[in-house]
Amino acid sequence: MVKRGIFAPLLVVLLAFSVLAQSEKASDILPDYIEMDIRTSRLDELADWCRRLGLSDAGSRDELAGRLRDYFGIASSQVASDAQSARSITIESAQSTEYFTLETVNESYARLSGSVLITLMDGDTIHKLKAEEVLFNRTRNILNAKGSVE
């Protein structure tokens, strides 16, 4: 009877340690999963994620990713692909350009109109965009085109 009295509490303690050890392992893995989500998310997904957490959803992909890493206490990722660091937009032609800011949402824009031709470089990939008008949200890095878009 004495052996059973000692065995039951000992079993409970061992099970408790087992559960605690598993939960610690899960908490060690969680930042890796969050980092993987951050690295594989598109700009609009990162902006939505920031918005849901009450963070600013304005900025480039890198700025949003940094904001999320700060929020979750994850060290900044040193992994940056060459393709991401080699992105650029070149305005080849446009009859007029206009730069403005919408104060109510604190976003800056560039409007290009009249036979617009833009070259987008994404690493080794080149994209050409032709349109009558292009509106570029510089804060969110969103490009909208209309009128004879090619």
Rosetta silent file (secondary structure, phi, psi, omega in degrees, C-alpha in Angstrom):
SEQUENCE: MVKRGIFAPLLVVLLAFSVLAQSEKASDILPDYIEMDIRTSRLDELADWCRRLGLSDAGSRDELAGRLRDYFGIASSQVASDAQSARSITIESAQSTEYFTLETVNESYARLSGSVLITLMDGDTIHKLKAEEVLFNRTRNILNAKGSVE
SCORE:     score description
SCORE:     0.000 S_00000001
   1 L     0.000  -36.871  179.853    0.000    0.000    0.000 S_00000001
   2 H   -65.751  -38.574 -179.922    2.858    2.362    0.767 S_00000001
   3 H   -63.635  -40.773  178.500    4.374    1.739   -2.661 S_00000001
   4 H   -66.346  -37.189  179.811    1.115    2.697   -4.404 S_00000001
   5 H   -64.289  -33.087  178.922    0.853    5.865   -2.319 S_00000001
   6 H   -84.992  -35.196 -175.602    4.297    7.001   -3.472 S_00000001
   7 H   -66.171  -42.451 -177.322    3.942    5.757   -7.032 S_00000001
   8 H   -62.228  -50.662  178.001    0.797    7.765   -7.899 S_00000001
   9 H   -64.000  -35.032  178.455    2.219   11.216   -6.959 S_00000001
  10 H   -63.970  -40.674  177.865    5.512   10.312   -8.630 S_00000001
  11 H   -63.664  -42.057  178.612    3.638    9.416  -11.820 S_00000001
  12 H   -62.515  -43.341  179.488    1.740   12.720  -11.716 S_00000001
  13 H   -63.978  -43.712  178.857    4.993   14.661  -11.286 S_00000001
  14 H   -62.646  -42.032  177.595    6.639   12.812  -14.189 S_00000001
  15 H   -64.547  -39.343  179.007    3.643   13.483  -16.440 S_00000001
  16 H   -63.458  -43.963  177.743    3.659   17.158  -15.463 S_00000001
  17 H   -63.199  -37.561  178.954    7.361   17.471  -16.344 S_00000001
  18 H   -63.291  -44.422  179.056    6.710   15.740  -19.655 S_00000001
  19 H   -65.130  -43.535  178.972    3.935   18.192  -20.535 S_00000001
  20 H   -63.200  -40.683  179.904    6.057   21.187  -19.493 S_00000001
  21 H   -63.888  -40.078  178.781    9.009   19.958  -21.531 S_00000001
  22 H   -67.171  -39.742 -179.550    6.816   19.600  -24.619 S_00000001
  23 H   -68.346  -33.335  176.194    5.329   23.072  -24.206 S_00000001
  24 H   -66.374  -39.777  178.084    8.809   24.591  -23.912 S_00000001
  25 H   -63.309  -40.567  178.866    9.833   22.891  -27.142 S_00000001
  26 H   -63.776  -39.845 -179.444    6.749   24.284  -28.874 S_00000001
  27 H   -70.927  -26.302  175.533    7.540   27.799  -27.661 S_00000001
  28 H   -72.357  -32.084 -177.139   11.104   27.444  -28.977 S_00000001
  29 H   -81.449  -29.510 -174.857    9.798   26.440  -32.405 S_00000001
  30 H   -53.065  -46.844  178.476    7.112   29.147  -32.672 S_00000001
  31 H   -59.339  -32.373  177.780    9.488   32.006  -33.649 S_00000001
  32 H   -65.253  -40.496  178.483   10.829   29.840  -36.484 S_00000001
  33 H   -67.741  -40.690  178.578    7.318   29.353  -37.845 S_00000001
  34 H   -64.146  -44.231  178.400    6.543   33.050  -37.547 S_00000001
  35 H   -60.105  -41.900  178.824    9.800   33.938  -39.318 S_00000001
  36 H   -63.651  -40.972  177.038    8.962   31.478  -42.094 S_00000001
  37 H   -62.883  -41.916  179.765    5.507   33.064  -42.447 S_00000001
  38 H   -62.630  -46.692 -177.005    7.050   36.528  -42.595 S_00000001
  39 H   -66.390  -29.722 -175.501    9.585   35.503  -45.251 S_00000001
  40 H   -99.134   -1.492 -179.128    7.007   33.779  -47.462 S_00000001
  41 L   -83.843  146.334  174.567    4.199   36.354  -47.186 S_00000001
  42 L   -78.314  168.284 -179.119    3.388   38.828  -49.932 S_00000001
  43 H   -56.630  -46.371 -178.358    3.270   42.560  -49.273 S_00000001
  44 H   -65.866  -32.713  177.526   -0.529   42.628  -48.991 S_00000001
  45 H   -69.967  -40.501  177.209   -0.486   39.705  -46.547 S_00000001
  46 H   -64.358  -40.963  179.153    2.116   41.414  -44.359 S_00000001
  47 H   -62.783  -42.428  178.555    0.078   44.637  -44.415 S_00000001
  48 H   -64.420  -41.898  179.151   -3.056   42.740  -43.378 S_00000001
  49 H   -60.613  -46.524  178.523   -1.154   40.950  -40.605 S_00000001
  50 H   -61.251  -44.671 -179.894    0.166   44.275  -39.276 S_00000001
  51 H   -57.997  -43.683 -179.402   -3.306   45.813  -39.444 S_00000001
  52 H   -65.140  -28.086  179.717   -4.776   42.929  -37.418 S_00000001
  53 L   -90.301    0.672 -179.973   -2.134   43.406  -34.729 S_00000001
  54 L    80.994   18.025  178.479   -2.796   47.139  -34.534 S_00000001
  55 L   -97.432  162.413  176.301    0.489   48.031  -36.222 S_00000001
  56 L   -64.791  136.254  179.402    0.964   50.451  -39.092 S_00000001
  57 L  -104.100   17.265  179.909    0.369   48.746  -42.426 S_00000001
  58 L   -97.196  148.565  175.340    2.261   51.349  -44.446 S_00000001
  59 L   122.693 -178.887 -179.595    5.687   50.854  -45.931 S_00000001
  60 L   -78.279  173.368  178.769    7.721   48.460  -47.984 S_00000001
  61 H   -59.916  -42.614  179.986    7.755   44.714  -47.560 S_00000001
  62 H   -64.741  -38.469  178.896   10.972   44.929  -45.534 S_00000001
  63 H   -66.112  -42.576  178.467    9.521   47.595  -43.234 S_00000001
  64 H   -64.880  -42.679  179.016    6.387   45.531  -42.578 S_00000001
  65 H   -62.017  -42.117  178.017    8.456   42.400  -41.957 S_00000001
  66 H   -62.996  -40.076  177.983   10.657   44.321  -39.520 S_00000001
  67 H   -61.711  -42.159  179.082    7.596   45.639  -37.707 S_00000001
  68 H   -67.816  -40.969  178.120    6.257   42.095  -37.300 S_00000001
  69 H   -62.131  -41.349  177.454    9.620   40.778  -36.105 S_00000001
  70 H   -62.446  -42.752 -178.669    9.780   43.559  -33.512 S_00000001
  71 H   -61.047  -43.321 -177.695    6.237   42.782  -32.374 S_00000001
  72 H   -88.927   -1.494  178.577    6.996   39.079  -31.899 S_00000001
  73 L    70.322   34.185 -179.839   10.484   39.706  -30.489 S_00000001
  74 L  -100.605  133.854  178.082   12.234   37.862  -33.302 S_00000001
  75 L   -61.524  142.640 -178.333   15.770   38.870  -34.255 S_00000001
  76 L   -57.229  133.487 -178.803   15.930   40.462  -37.679 S_00000001
  77 L   -73.524  130.286  177.206   16.455   37.896  -40.386 S_00000001
  78 L   -87.611   -4.112 -178.521   19.747   38.176  -42.156 S_00000001
  79 L   -84.236  110.152  175.409   18.388   36.053  -44.987 S_00000001
  80 L  -133.903  123.788 -177.955   17.595   38.324  -47.904 S_00000001
  81 L   -73.342  152.770  178.291   17.468   36.974  -51.387 S_00000001
  82 H   -62.230  -32.744 -179.186   19.333   38.771  -54.133 S_00000001
  83 H   -64.304  -39.583 -179.317   16.077   39.046  -56.047 S_00000001
  84 H   -68.922  -36.053 -177.699   14.412   41.035  -53.274 S_00000001
  85 H   -79.188  -11.353 -177.299   17.301   43.448  -52.955 S_00000001
  86 L  -109.127   40.113  178.123   17.423   44.012  -56.732 S_00000001
  87 E   -96.749  137.421  176.362   13.926   45.429  -57.280 S_00000001
  88 E  -154.460  155.361  175.628   13.450   48.679  -59.127 S_00000001
  89 E  -122.646  126.333  179.231   10.857   50.634  -61.080 S_00000001
  90 E  -119.459  127.326  176.433   11.969   52.805  -63.987 S_00000001
  91 E   -86.286  109.238 -179.651    9.655   55.269  -65.707 S_00000001
  92 E   -78.875  -42.690  178.025   10.572   55.001  -69.387 S_00000001
  93 E  -157.863  148.863  174.306    7.964   57.496  -70.583 S_00000001
  94 L  -167.854  140.906 -179.826    4.948   59.461  -69.395 S_00000001
  95 L   -76.296  -31.196  177.061    3.406   62.698  -70.616 S_00000001
  96 E  -148.466  151.902  176.408    2.747   63.942  -67.099 S_00000001
  97 E  -131.170  147.439  178.844    3.554   63.009  -63.531 S_00000001
  98 E  -142.097  130.062  177.239    1.923   64.090  -60.319 S_00000001
  99 E  -113.865  131.061 -179.305    3.054   63.355  -56.779 S_00000001
 100 E  -152.022  164.909  179.414    0.608   63.813  -53.923 S_00000001
 101 E  -125.646  134.576  172.320   -0.232   62.666  -50.399 S_00000001
 102 E   -92.081  105.859 -174.627   -3.620   61.716  -48.997 S_00000001
 103 L   -63.833  -33.699 -176.003   -3.418   63.197  -45.517 S_00000001
 104 L   -63.646  -31.833  179.455   -6.425   61.272  -44.160 S_00000001
 105 L  -114.121    0.410  178.234   -4.661   57.921  -44.625 S_00000001
 106 L    54.304   52.951  178.170   -1.081   59.277  -44.666 S_00000001
 107 E  -126.055  140.230  178.397   -0.173   57.656  -47.990 S_00000001
 108 E  -105.679  145.135 -174.696    1.895   59.122  -50.798 S_00000001
 109 E  -130.423  158.325  168.444    1.143   58.506  -54.464 S_00000001
 110 E  -129.555  125.960  177.542    2.613   59.058  -57.897 S_00000001
 111 E  -111.352  124.321  177.605    0.231   59.369  -60.846 S_00000001
 112 E  -113.073  134.729 -179.704    1.668   58.912  -64.331 S_00000001
 113 E  -141.839  155.491  178.421   -0.502   59.613  -67.342 S_00000001
 114 E    83.232   96.044  177.523   -0.295   59.711  -71.118 S_00000001
 115 E    48.598   56.938 -177.202    1.391   56.795  -72.919 S_00000001
 116 E   -78.146  134.153  173.363    3.021   55.455  -69.768 S_00000001
 117 E  -132.056  120.524 -178.151    5.789   52.885  -70.120 S_00000001
 118 E  -124.178  140.714  173.531    7.308   51.432  -66.949 S_00000001
 119 E  -111.923  126.371  177.735   10.020   48.809  -66.535 S_00000001
 120 E  -109.660  121.957  177.070    9.949   46.705  -63.377 S_00000001
 121 E  -105.094  124.513  178.195   13.126   44.825  -62.487 S_00000001
 122 E  -128.312   88.482 -174.125   12.708   41.973  -60.015 S_00000001
 123 L    68.685 -121.916  178.928   16.073   40.277  -59.720 S_00000001
 124 L   -90.611   -3.898 -177.238   16.825   38.853  -63.160 S_00000001
 125 E   -94.446  134.249  178.820   13.219   39.223  -64.326 S_00000001
 126 E  -116.050  130.302  176.571   12.133   42.274  -66.310 S_00000001
 127 E  -118.064  136.422  175.679    8.482   43.310  -66.625 S_00000001
 128 E  -113.098  135.859  179.722    7.268   46.032  -68.994 S_00000001
 129 E  -126.250  124.760  174.750    3.985   47.824  -68.341 S_00000001
 130 E  -117.267  136.577  178.491    2.223   50.046  -70.878 S_00000001
 131 E  -163.945  166.202  175.015   -0.931   51.961  -69.980 S_00000001
 132 E   -77.885  -32.688  179.377   -2.665   55.290  -70.384 S_00000001
 133 E  -147.303  139.604  176.742   -2.502   55.936  -66.641 S_00000001
 134 E  -129.842  131.683  175.243   -0.647   54.391  -63.713 S_00000001
 135 E  -115.035  120.370 -177.482   -1.276   55.164  -60.063 S_00000001
 136 E  -112.884  115.538  174.509    1.508   54.064  -57.737 S_00000001
 137 E   -81.526  103.996 -175.050    0.856   53.985  -53.990 S_00000001
 138 L   -72.096  -25.101 -179.896    4.374   54.666  -52.777 S_00000001
 139 L   -73.784  -44.502 -176.816    3.503   53.927  -49.153 S_00000001
 140 L   -99.716   -3.148 -177.243    2.092   50.451  -49.758 S_00000001
 141 L    57.887   49.260  178.851    4.017   49.661  -52.968 S_00000001
 142 E  -116.469  132.657 -177.277    0.825   49.027  -54.930 S_00000001
 143 E  -115.012  127.492  176.265    0.642   49.726  -58.644 S_00000001
 144 E  -121.685  135.428  179.471   -2.670   50.267  -60.501 S_00000001
 145 E  -128.462  147.268  176.008   -2.904   50.704  -64.262 S_00000001
 146 E  -148.211  154.824  177.912   -5.820   51.561  -66.541 S_00000001
 147 L    83.530  101.364  177.785   -6.442   52.286  -70.185 S_00000001
 148 L    51.818   49.646 -177.292   -4.984   50.011  -72.896 S_00000001
 149 L   -74.460  129.695  175.895   -2.936   48.052  -70.371 S_00000001
 150 L  -125.976    0.000    0.000   -0.299   45.740  -71.855 S_00000001
